[in-house]
Amino acid sequence: YQRAEEIIKQFIAEFPLSVGARTGYVLLLRDLGRHQESVTLAQELVALTGPEYAGSFHTLGHAAERAGQLELALQSFQTVADLQPNEVKSWSDLASIQQQLGLTEEAEDSLRRQAALDTGSELGYVLRSAYQNLCSGDFNEAEAILADAEQQALSDNDKRDVERAKW
């Protein structure tokens, strides 16, 4: 991990506006248990990308959740849901934080909004999420996502898509 951190820092120094490198660094710090550093860097990422880039808020939300900063995670995931109301994951993440904070009615509303979306595109989102985790070096998370997708794949096409994603 130390070498990976050195490489990412060097890449960021050469390409200070690289969103991908900064996102990868946030995830690396989070996985190393350096939660406050992860949150701080994610906040810098949000400032870099601006208020309309949902991906940065999504990254901040997960970093804040892992750091135990649930109010910040709630704000971040609410922003993601506002920016991407047609994404299943937007509502899923928001509902999860709302449940952790004991906001039962709000969580139920978020889950209803999630259920109202077309679930046919959900597998595609799950596979994209696994791919993003692979690209950022979070292999354990990607493997867990693919294992879950494999269990939930109902049609033969879905099963083939999951198998292709493994390669």
N, C-alpha and C positions, 0 to 999 in steps of 0.2 A: 504493500500500500504506500510505503514511503516513496518508492520510485514513481508510482503512478501520480502521487501528489506533486512531486518535482516536475514531472512532464506536463501536467495540467497547468501548474503555475507558470512554467516557461511559455507554454502556448498562449496563456492569457496575457503574459507580458508582451508577446509579439503581436497578438491579435486582441487588443483590449475590448473590442466590441463583439467578440464571439459569444453568442448566447449558448451554443451547444457546450462549449468548454466550461463556461460558468455553471451551467446546469449540471454537468457531470461532476464538477467540483463540489457543488452543494450535496449531491447524492453520496459522493465519497466521504465527505465530512460527516454526513448523517450516519452512514454505515459504520464509521469509525467511532461513533459515540460522541463526537465533538459537536453536540447539538446547537449550542449557542453560536458557534462559528458558522454552522450550516444555515441557521436562521438569518444571521447578519448578512451572509453572502447572498442568500435568497432575496433579502430586502434590497440589496444593491442591484440584483438582477431585475427586480421589478422597476426600480428607478431607471435602469438602463433601457429597458424595453418600453416603458411607458404604461399608462393605465388601460390600454386596449389589448394588451397581449395576454391572453388567458393562460398560456403555458407557464409564464413566470409566476402568476398567482397560484397555479396548481402546484408548482414546485415549492413555493413558500408555504402553502397550506400543509403539505406533507412534512416539510422540515419542522414547521411549528408544532404539528401534531406529535411528532417524535420527541420534540423538546418539552412536551407537556404544556405548551402555550396554546391551549384550546380556543381561547377567545380570538387570538390572531389567526389560527387555523379556520375558525368559523368565518371571520371576515374575508379571508382569502378565498375559501370555497364558495362563499356567497357571491363574490365578485366573478368567479369562474362561471357559476350558474347564470348570473346576469349576462355575461358576455357570450356564453354558449348554452342557451336554454334548450337546444335540441340534442345535446350530447347526454347519453345515458349516464356516463361517469360523472358528469357535473353534479347531477342530483344524488347519485350514490355517495360520493364523497361528502357532500353537504349533509345528507341524512345521517351518515355515520358520526360526524362531529356533533350534530344536533342531539343525537341519542346519547353520546358521551356527556354532553352538558345537561342532560335531563329535559331537553326541549321537545317533549313528546309530540305535541300537536304539530310543531314545525317539521319535525322529522317525518311524521305521517304524511304531511302535505308534500314534502320533497320526494318521498317514496311513491306517492300517487303520481306526481309529475314524471318520475322516472318510468313508472309502469305504463304511462300513457304514450310514451315514445315508441317508435317502431323497434321492436326487439330484433328484427331481422338484421339490423346493422350492428347489433351489439357484439357479435362474434368478431366482426371486422375490427371494432374498437379494441377488443381484448387482445387480438393478435397484434395490432399496432402497438399496444401497450407493452406486450412481451418483447417486441422488436426494439422498442425504445430502451427498455431495461437492458437488453443484450448490448446495444450500442454504447450505453453508459457504463457497462462493466458490472451491472447488478445481476449477475448470472443466477443467483439463488432465487431472486424475485421473479425473473423471467421464467425459470423452470417451474416455479409454483404456479404462475399464471397459466402456463401451457398445460400443466397437469389438471388444473381446474377446468380449463377450456375443453380438454379432452373428455372429461366426465360429463360436461354439459352439451357437447356436440350431439345433436339428435339425428340430423340427416346425414346421408353419405357424403354430400358436398361439404358439410361442416367438418366432418371427420377428415376428409382429404385436405381441407384448408389447414387444420391443426397439424396434420402430419407434415405438410410442406413447411409450416412455420418452424418446426423442430429442426429442419435442416438448414 
